[in-house]
Amino acid sequence: MARIQSLAVLASGGGNDYLAELYGKVIANIQKNGISNKVKNTALSGTPSSGTVEAKRFENRTSNAYGTARTGGAGQKAKATPVVISINQDKELITEIEQKDVSLYGIDAFLAKQADLDEKSMTRELERAFWAEAKTAGTQVTSLPTDPAEIAEKMIQSVETVSNTFVDGVDRDMIALVCTPAFFGKLRTYLDTITDAAGEGISAYHGVKVYSSVYLPAGVTTCIALAEGAVAQPVLMNKISGAQIPLSNAVATEIFYSYGTKAVADDLIFWA
């Protein structure tokens, strides 16, 4: 039995509760399936509704001889560089629904279809913004070899060998290689020719997680290699509700959300 009996119910408290539940699943799916959600920085502080949040990069420390703190009267202070991420992209997805729109499918089924379309719309936008920022902030790797496996290794090592105030190398299990479909296909062909000790196919390349994405920006012809947490993208759902459209029988579903995208560690992002 349908949970929503009429369009008018959508503009009521019960309808809003239903939409909140329905779109709660949408957000969960975006968080689960979006590649950017697997690698983005989530160590953020602040209140998103204020318009900004902050990430911090802590500097490396070296040990001192025993007694240094006692002699100096203080231990080493943590040094961190703050990175402020503005939540400055305000978006809406508003769908007008007439009774004739749901006459064949039923209201629940129609709303489920609209939620699926909205999920794909949000995923496209967030993914494209995330990888565009990664390319803009990152460093282009040139003079690539021709063999796909060697290209992948060069990209990985570009991240792995970074040494500066903040990092002294990056473990491979903290690196992701996000490829264009064409390059992923070539690399996947290579991976399919090898197996692990148990005879099972290998789904990563030399310990590095590998993904294929159709949302990489123009100019990226092979892949983006980055350390997990190198880019932040906080997303804030502002409102999910239904509303009666004046002077009509139609009802609108209203989705308002905001997000911001910024590199936190541009030195740990490389693309080619």
VODREN-165335 format. One record per residue (C-alpha): residue number from 1; x, y, z; residue in one letter. Coordinates in steps of 0.1 Angstrom, whole numbers. Layout:
N
   pos      px      py      pz   code
   NUM       X       Y       Z      a
...
//
This chain:
272
   pos      px      py      pz   code
     1       0       0       0      m
     2      13      34      -9      a
     3      25      55      20      r
     4      15      88       3      i
     5     -21      88      -8      q
     6     -23     122     -25      s
     7      -1     150     -37      l
     8     -16     173     -11      a
     9      -1     152      17      v
    10      34     161       4      l
    11      29     197      16      a
    12      20     185      51      s
    13      41     175      80      g
    14      37     138      72      g
    15      48     144      36      g
    16      79     163      48      n
    17      88     134      71      d
    18      84     110      41      y
    19     106     132      19      l
    20     132     135      47      a
    21     133      97      50      e
    22     135      92      12      l
    23     163     117       7      y
    24     181     105      37      g
    25     187      74      16      k
    26     198      96     -13      v
    27     225     112       8      i
    28     236      79      22      a
    29     240      65     -13      n
    30     260      96     -24      i
    31     283      91       6      q
    32     286      54      -1      k
    33     291      54     -39      n
    34     308      87     -47      g
    35     345      82     -53      i
    36     353     116     -38      s
    37     337     105      -6      n
    38     361      77      -3      k
    39     392     100      -4      v
    40     380     134       8      k
    41     391     151      41      n
    42     365     146      68      t
    43     386     159      97      a
    44     369     193      97      l
    45     360     216     126      s
    46     334     244     128      g
    47     297     247     122      t
    48     288     242      85      p
    49     257     264      88      s
    50     280     294      96      s
    51     293     292      61      g
    52     328     279      67      t
    53     347     250      83      v
    54     384     245      89      e
    55     409     217      83      a
    56     444     217      99      k
    57     476     203      86      r
    58     500     195     114      f
    59     537     199     109      e
    60     562     171     114      n
    61     581     169     147      r
    62     615     156     156      t
    63     626     142     189      s
    64     649     161     213      n
    65     675     148     237      a
    66     661     136     270      y
    67     658     165     294      g
    68     653     192     268      t
    69     618     200     279      a
    70     627     200     315      r
    71     657     223     309      t
    72     636     247     287      g
    73     605     245     309      g
    74     582     235     281      a
    75     575     207     256      g
    76     572     211     219      q
    77     540     229     208      k
    78     519     214     180      a
    79     522     235     149      k
    80     494     235     124      a
    81     484     254      93      t
    82     446     261      91      p
    83     428     258      58      v
    84     394     275      57      v
    85     368     259      34      i
    86     340     282      24      s
    87     306     265      19      i
    88     298     289      -9      n
    89     279     269     -35      q
    90     242     271     -29      d
    91     221     247     -50      k
    92     184     237     -54      e
    93     166     208     -70      l
    94     129     217     -73      i
    95     105     194     -91      t
    96      69     203     -99      e
    97      46     173     -98      i
    98      11     173    -113      e
    99     -15     147    -106      q
   100     -12     134    -142      k
   101      25     128    -136      d
   102      18     101    -110      v
   103     -14      86    -124      s
   104       4      57    -141      l
   105      31      51    -115      y
   106      16      60     -82      g
   107      30      87     -60      i
   108      55      66     -41      d
   109      70      51     -72      a
   110      71      85     -89      f
   111      89     101     -59      l
   112     114      72     -58      a
   113     122      79     -94      k
   114     126     116     -88      q
   115     149     109     -58      a
   116     170      86     -80      d
   117     174     114    -106      l
   118     182     139     -79      d
   119     208     116     -65      e
   120     225     113     -98      k
   121     224     151    -103      s
   122     240     158     -69      m
   123     266     131     -75      t
   124     276     146    -109      r
   125     279     181     -95      e
   126     299     171     -64      l
   127     322     147     -82      e
   128     330     172    -110      r
   129     337     200     -85      a
   130     359     178     -64      f
   131     381     166     -92      w
   132     382     200    -109      a
   133     397     214     -76      e
   134     421     185     -74      a
   135     434     193    -109      k
   136     436     230    -103      t
   137     455     227     -70      a
   138     476     197     -80      g
   139     508     194    -100      t
   140     509     181    -136      q
   141     533     152    -142      v
   142     549     153    -176      t
   143     573     131    -196      s
   144     553      99    -189      l
   145     563      65    -201      p
   146     541      47    -226      t
   147     533      15    -207      d
   148     501      19    -185      p
   149     517       0    -156      a
   150     547      23    -156      e
   151     526      54    -159      i
   152     506      43    -128      a
   153     538      36    -109      e
   154     552      70    -117      k
   155     520      87    -106      m
   156     519      68     -74      i
   157     556      75     -66      q
   158     549     112     -72      s
   159     527     112     -41      v
   160     546      85     -22      e
   161     579     104     -22      t
   162     567     138     -11      v
   163     588     151      18      s
   164     583     185      34      n
   165     573     202      66      t
   166     541     182      68      f
   167     549     147      55      v
   168     579     125      51      d
   169     566     102      25      g
   170     530      88      21      v
   171     521      52      27      d
   172     506      35      -3      r
   173     475      24      15      d
   174     468      62      19      m
   175     470      69     -18      i
   176     443      67     -45      a
   177     447      65     -82      l
   178     415      79    -100      v
   179     417      71    -137      c
   180     398      81    -168      t
   181     378      51    -181      p
   182     402      47    -211      a
   183     433      46    -189      f
   184     416      24    -163      f
   185     407       0    -190      g
   186     444      -3    -201      k
   187     455      -7    -165      l
   188     428     -32    -158      r
   189     439     -53    -187      t
   190     474     -55    -171      y
   191     459     -63    -137      l
   192     439     -91    -152      d
   193     471    -108    -163      t
   194     484    -112    -128      i
   195     470    -129     -97      t
   196     478    -129     -60      d
   197     493    -159     -41      a
   198     458    -174     -37      a
   199     451    -173     -74      g
   200     426    -144     -70      e
   201     425    -114     -92      g
   202     441     -82     -79      i
   203     418     -52     -76      s
   204     445     -26     -66      a
   205     478     -16     -81      y
   206     509     -23     -59      h
   207     488     -16     -28      g
   208     472      15     -41      v
   209     434      18     -45      k
   210     424      23     -82      v
   211     391      38     -94      y
   212     376      47    -127      s
   213     357      80    -130      s
   214     338      97    -158      v
   215     339     130    -139      y
   216     376     139    -143      l
   217     380     174    -158      p
   218     392     182    -193      a
   219     430     179    -196      g
   220     433     149    -174      v
   221     441     121    -199      t
   222     453      94    -176      t
   223     446      98    -139      c
   224     448     119    -107      i
   225     469     105     -79      a
   226     464     119     -45      l
   227     467     112      -8      a
   228     435     106      11      e
   229     424     138      28      g
   230     441     161       3      a
   231     408     177      -7      v
   232     379     187      15      a
   233     343     190       3      q
   234     318     196      31      p
   235     281     192      20      v
   236     252     207      39      l
   237     216     197      33      m
   238     196     229      41      n
   239     160     218      34      k
   240     140     188      21      i
   241     103     195      19      s
   242      72     196      -2      g
   243      51     227     -10      a
   244      18     235     -27      q
   245      22     256     -58      i
   246      -1     286     -56      p
   247     -32     286     -80      l
   248     -26     250     -91      s
   249     -31     214     -82      n
   250       7     208     -84      a
   251      30     202     -56      v
   252      68     208     -56      a
   253      95     188     -39      t
   254     122     212     -27      e
   255     158     202     -21      i
   256     183     229     -10      f
   257     219     221      -4      y
   258     252     238      -1      s
   259     288     227      -4      y
   260     324     240      -7      g
   261     355     224     -22      t
   262     391     232     -15      k
   263     425     215     -15      a
   264     439     210      20      v
   265     472     195       8      a
   266     479     206     -28      d
   267     514     191     -25      d
   268     499     156     -23      l
   269     479     158     -56      i
   270     493     150     -90      f
   271     476     146    -124      w
   272     485     137    -160      a
//
